[in-house]
């Protein structure tokens, strides 16, 4: 299987997936979300202006399939550079989970407030 075939397959199978851009030393990394939400072309174009001079190139795709991390790289990488990629992906997933939990918490709060608002007012008439 070629790199292209493997990367497409990972992107299709993954629950969470990112396209990795990085410099030669993998000290400057940019992760572009593919799943569960990908960036619209307009956002990628806007980010492209920020990348000028950073000398980023495509490194591969990293994601999770059935909860297990999977990586498809364009070229072999030493352990130091691979560790940097892994750390960046873990931070990305942590942020993704935090955002999801915040949204879930906010929805629960709104639901609780709706239930409180719908309760019958049992105060005596003079307080209504």
MIVOMI-210208 format. One record per residue (C-alpha): residue number from 1; residue in one letter; x, y, z. Coordinates in nm, 2 decimals. Each point is the difference from the previous one (the first is absolute). Last residue first. Layout:
BEGIN
<node><num>NUM</num><residu>A</residu><x>X</x><y>Y</y><z>Z</z></node>
...
//
This chain:
BEGIN
<node><num>128</num><residu>X</residu><x>-4.59</x><y>3.65</y><z>4.34</z></node>
<node><num>127</num><residu>X</residu><x>0.10</x><y>0.05</y><z>0.37</z></node>
<node><num>126</num><residu>X</residu><x>-0.34</x><y>0.10</y><z>0.12</z></node>
<node><num>125</num><residu>X</residu><x>-0.16</x><y>-0.31</y><z>-0.16</z></node>
<node><num>124</num><residu>X</residu><x>0.19</x><y>-0.24</y><z>0.22</z></node>
<node><num>123</num><residu>X</residu><x>0.30</x><y>-0.17</y><z>-0.16</z></node>
<node><num>122</num><residu>X</residu><x>-0.05</x><y>-0.34</y><z>-0.17</z></node>
<node><num>121</num><residu>X</residu><x>0.11</x><y>0.11</y><z>-0.35</z></node>
<node><num>120</num><residu>X</residu><x>-0.03</x><y>-0.31</y><z>-0.21</z></node>
<node><num>119</num><residu>X</residu><x>0.32</x><y>-0.12</y><z>-0.16</z></node>
<node><num>118</num><residu>X</residu><x>0.06</x><y>0.08</y><z>-0.37</z></node>
<node><num>117</num><residu>X</residu><x>0.27</x><y>0.25</y><z>0.07</z></node>
<node><num>116</num><residu>X</residu><x>0.20</x><y>-0.25</y><z>0.20</z></node>
<node><num>115</num><residu>X</residu><x>-0.02</x><y>-0.26</y><z>-0.28</z></node>
<node><num>114</num><residu>X</residu><x>0.12</x><y>0.26</y><z>-0.26</z></node>
<node><num>113</num><residu>X</residu><x>0.28</x><y>0.10</y><z>0.23</z></node>
<node><num>112</num><residu>X</residu><x>0.11</x><y>-0.37</y><z>0.02</z></node>
<node><num>111</num><residu>X</residu><x>-0.01</x><y>-0.03</y><z>-0.38</z></node>
<node><num>110</num><residu>X</residu><x>0.21</x><y>0.31</y><z>-0.04</z></node>
<node><num>109</num><residu>X</residu><x>0.25</x><y>-0.13</y><z>0.25</z></node>
<node><num>108</num><residu>X</residu><x>0.01</x><y>-0.34</y><z>-0.18</z></node>
<node><num>107</num><residu>X</residu><x>0.07</x><y>0.17</y><z>-0.33</z></node>
<node><num>106</num><residu>X</residu><x>0.28</x><y>0.21</y><z>0.15</z></node>
<node><num>105</num><residu>X</residu><x>0.16</x><y>-0.32</y><z>0.15</z></node>
<node><num>104</num><residu>X</residu><x>-0.01</x><y>-0.18</y><z>-0.34</z></node>
<node><num>103</num><residu>X</residu><x>0.15</x><y>0.30</y><z>-0.17</z></node>
<node><num>102</num><residu>X</residu><x>0.28</x><y>0.02</y><z>0.27</z></node>
<node><num>101</num><residu>X</residu><x>0.05</x><y>-0.38</y><z>-0.03</z></node>
<node><num>100</num><residu>X</residu><x>0.04</x><y>0.02</y><z>-0.38</z></node>
<node><num>99</num><residu>X</residu><x>0.25</x><y>0.29</y><z>0.03</z></node>
<node><num>98</num><residu>X</residu><x>0.20</x><y>-0.19</y><z>0.26</z></node>
<node><num>97</num><residu>X</residu><x>0.00</x><y>-0.31</y><z>-0.22</z></node>
<node><num>96</num><residu>X</residu><x>0.13</x><y>0.19</y><z>-0.30</z></node>
<node><num>95</num><residu>X</residu><x>0.27</x><y>0.16</y><z>0.21</z></node>
<node><num>94</num><residu>X</residu><x>0.12</x><y>-0.33</y><z>0.13</z></node>
<node><num>93</num><residu>X</residu><x>-0.01</x><y>-0.14</y><z>-0.35</z></node>
<node><num>92</num><residu>X</residu><x>0.22</x><y>0.29</y><z>-0.12</z></node>
<node><num>91</num><residu>X</residu><x>0.24</x><y>-0.04</y><z>0.29</z></node>
<node><num>90</num><residu>X</residu><x>0.03</x><y>-0.37</y><z>-0.07</z></node>
<node><num>89</num><residu>X</residu><x>0.07</x><y>0.08</y><z>-0.37</z></node>
<node><num>88</num><residu>X</residu><x>0.27</x><y>0.25</y><z>0.08</z></node>
<node><num>87</num><residu>X</residu><x>0.17</x><y>-0.25</y><z>0.25</z></node>
<node><num>86</num><residu>X</residu><x>-0.01</x><y>-0.27</y><z>-0.27</z></node>
<node><num>85</num><residu>X</residu><x>0.15</x><y>0.22</y><z>-0.26</z></node>
<node><num>84</num><residu>X</residu><x>0.28</x><y>0.11</y><z>0.24</z></node>
<node><num>83</num><residu>X</residu><x>0.06</x><y>-0.37</y><z>0.09</z></node>
<node><num>82</num><residu>X</residu><x>0.04</x><y>-0.09</y><z>-0.37</z></node>
<node><num>81</num><residu>X</residu><x>0.26</x><y>0.28</y><z>-0.04</z></node>
<node><num>80</num><residu>X</residu><x>0.20</x><y>-0.14</y><z>0.29</z></node>
<node><num>79</num><residu>X</residu><x>-0.05</x><y>-0.37</y><z>-0.10</z></node>
<node><num>78</num><residu>X</residu><x>0.14</x><y>0.05</y><z>-0.35</z></node>
<node><num>77</num><residu>X</residu><x>-0.25</x><y>0.03</y><z>-0.29</z></node>
<node><num>76</num><residu>X</residu><x>-0.06</x><y>-0.21</y><z>-0.31</z></node>
<node><num>75</num><residu>X</residu><x>-0.16</x><y>0.18</y><z>-0.29</z></node>
<node><num>74</num><residu>X</residu><x>-0.35</x><y>0.09</y><z>-0.12</z></node>
<node><num>73</num><residu>X</residu><x>-0.14</x><y>-0.11</y><z>0.34</z></node>
<node><num>72</num><residu>X</residu><x>-0.32</x><y>-0.19</y><z>0.07</z></node>
<node><num>71</num><residu>X</residu><x>-0.08</x><y>-0.01</y><z>0.37</z></node>
<node><num>70</num><residu>X</residu><x>-0.25</x><y>-0.19</y><z>0.21</z></node>
<node><num>69</num><residu>X</residu><x>-0.10</x><y>0.05</y><z>0.36</z></node>
<node><num>68</num><residu>X</residu><x>-0.25</x><y>-0.25</y><z>0.15</z></node>
<node><num>67</num><residu>X</residu><x>-0.35</x><y>0.12</y><z>0.10</z></node>
<node><num>66</num><residu>X</residu><x>-0.18</x><y>-0.21</y><z>-0.26</z></node>
<node><num>65</num><residu>X</residu><x>0.22</x><y>0.18</y><z>-0.26</z></node>
<node><num>64</num><residu>X</residu><x>0.17</x><y>0.31</y><z>0.13</z></node>
<node><num>63</num><residu>X</residu><x>0.19</x><y>0.25</y><z>-0.22</z></node>
<node><num>62</num><residu>X</residu><x>0.32</x><y>0.11</y><z>-0.15</z></node>
<node><num>61</num><residu>X</residu><x>0.06</x><y>0.10</y><z>-0.36</z></node>
<node><num>60</num><residu>X</residu><x>0.32</x><y>0.08</y><z>-0.18</z></node>
<node><num>59</num><residu>X</residu><x>0.30</x><y>0.23</y><z>-0.01</z></node>
<node><num>58</num><residu>X</residu><x>-0.12</x><y>0.26</y><z>-0.25</z></node>
<node><num>57</num><residu>X</residu><x>0.24</x><y>0.30</y><z>-0.01</z></node>
<node><num>56</num><residu>X</residu><x>0.04</x><y>0.31</y><z>0.21</z></node>
<node><num>55</num><residu>X</residu><x>0.28</x><y>0.25</y><z>-0.09</z></node>
<node><num>54</num><residu>X</residu><x>-0.13</x><y>0.25</y><z>0.26</z></node>
<node><num>53</num><residu>X</residu><x>0.06</x><y>0.29</y><z>-0.24</z></node>
<node><num>52</num><residu>X</residu><x>-0.36</x><y>0.04</y><z>-0.10</z></node>
<node><num>51</num><residu>X</residu><x>-0.21</x><y>-0.21</y><z>0.24</z></node>
<node><num>50</num><residu>X</residu><x>-0.23</x><y>0.28</y><z>0.11</z></node>
<node><num>49</num><residu>X</residu><x>-0.11</x><y>0.07</y><z>-0.35</z></node>
<node><num>48</num><residu>X</residu><x>-0.09</x><y>-0.37</y><z>-0.04</z></node>
<node><num>47</num><residu>X</residu><x>-0.22</x><y>0.03</y><z>0.31</z></node>
<node><num>46</num><residu>X</residu><x>-0.25</x><y>0.22</y><z>-0.20</z></node>
<node><num>45</num><residu>X</residu><x>0.00</x><y>-0.25</y><z>-0.29</z></node>
<node><num>44</num><residu>X</residu><x>-0.06</x><y>-0.29</y><z>0.24</z></node>
<node><num>43</num><residu>X</residu><x>-0.29</x><y>0.20</y><z>0.16</z></node>
<node><num>42</num><residu>X</residu><x>-0.16</x><y>0.07</y><z>-0.34</z></node>
<node><num>41</num><residu>X</residu><x>0.04</x><y>-0.37</y><z>-0.10</z></node>
<node><num>40</num><residu>X</residu><x>-0.21</x><y>-0.10</y><z>0.29</z></node>
<node><num>39</num><residu>X</residu><x>0.18</x><y>-0.18</y><z>0.29</z></node>
<node><num>38</num><residu>X</residu><x>-0.10</x><y>-0.35</y><z>0.08</z></node>
<node><num>37</num><residu>X</residu><x>-0.22</x><y>-0.12</y><z>0.28</z></node>
<node><num>36</num><residu>X</residu><x>0.01</x><y>-0.34</y><z>0.16</z></node>
<node><num>35</num><residu>X</residu><x>0.24</x><y>-0.04</y><z>-0.17</z></node>
<node><num>34</num><residu>X</residu><x>0.24</x><y>0.17</y><z>-0.25</z></node>
<node><num>33</num><residu>X</residu><x>0.15</x><y>0.26</y><z>0.24</z></node>
<node><num>32</num><residu>X</residu><x>0.31</x><y>0.17</y><z>-0.12</z></node>
<node><num>31</num><residu>X</residu><x>0.29</x><y>-0.04</y><z>0.24</z></node>
<node><num>30</num><residu>X</residu><x>0.29</x><y>0.25</y><z>-0.03</z></node>
<node><num>29</num><residu>X</residu><x>0.34</x><y>-0.08</y><z>0.13</z></node>
<node><num>28</num><residu>X</residu><x>0.32</x><y>0.21</y><z>0.04</z></node>
<node><num>27</num><residu>X</residu><x>0.27</x><y>-0.20</y><z>0.19</z></node>
<node><num>26</num><residu>X</residu><x>-0.04</x><y>-0.30</y><z>-0.24</z></node>
<node><num>25</num><residu>X</residu><x>0.36</x><y>0.04</y><z>-0.10</z></node>
<node><num>24</num><residu>X</residu><x>-0.08</x><y>0.02</y><z>-0.37</z></node>
<node><num>23</num><residu>X</residu><x>-0.30</x><y>0.23</y><z>0.05</z></node>
<node><num>22</num><residu>X</residu><x>-0.35</x><y>-0.13</y><z>0.06</z></node>
<node><num>21</num><residu>X</residu><x>-0.34</x><y>-0.06</y><z>-0.15</z></node>
<node><num>20</num><residu>X</residu><x>-0.21</x><y>-0.28</y><z>0.14</z></node>
<node><num>19</num><residu>X</residu><x>-0.35</x><y>-0.08</y><z>-0.13</z></node>
<node><num>18</num><residu>X</residu><x>-0.22</x><y>-0.09</y><z>0.29</z></node>
<node><num>17</num><residu>X</residu><x>-0.23</x><y>-0.28</y><z>0.09</z></node>
<node><num>16</num><residu>X</residu><x>-0.26</x><y>-0.09</y><z>0.27</z></node>
<node><num>15</num><residu>X</residu><x>-0.25</x><y>-0.28</y><z>-0.04</z></node>
<node><num>14</num><residu>X</residu><x>0.23</x><y>-0.15</y><z>-0.26</z></node>
<node><num>13</num><residu>X</residu><x>-0.10</x><y>-0.25</y><z>-0.28</z></node>
<node><num>12</num><residu>X</residu><x>-0.03</x><y>0.25</y><z>-0.29</z></node>
<node><num>11</num><residu>X</residu><x>0.31</x><y>0.20</y><z>0.09</z></node>
<node><num>10</num><residu>X</residu><x>0.20</x><y>-0.32</y><z>0.06</z></node>
<node><num>9</num><residu>X</residu><x>-0.11</x><y>-0.13</y><z>-0.34</z></node>
<node><num>8</num><residu>X</residu><x>0.10</x><y>0.32</y><z>-0.18</z></node>
<node><num>7</num><residu>X</residu><x>0.34</x><y>0.00</y><z>0.17</z></node>
<node><num>6</num><residu>X</residu><x>0.06</x><y>-0.37</y><z>-0.09</z></node>
<node><num>5</num><residu>X</residu><x>-0.10</x><y>0.06</y><z>-0.37</z></node>
<node><num>4</num><residu>X</residu><x>0.21</x><y>0.31</y><z>-0.03</z></node>
<node><num>3</num><residu>X</residu><x>0.30</x><y>-0.16</y><z>0.17</z></node>
<node><num>2</num><residu>X</residu><x>-0.02</x><y>-0.29</y><z>-0.24</z></node>
<node><num>1</num><residu>X</residu><x>-0.13</x><y>-0.35</y><z>0.08</z></node>
//
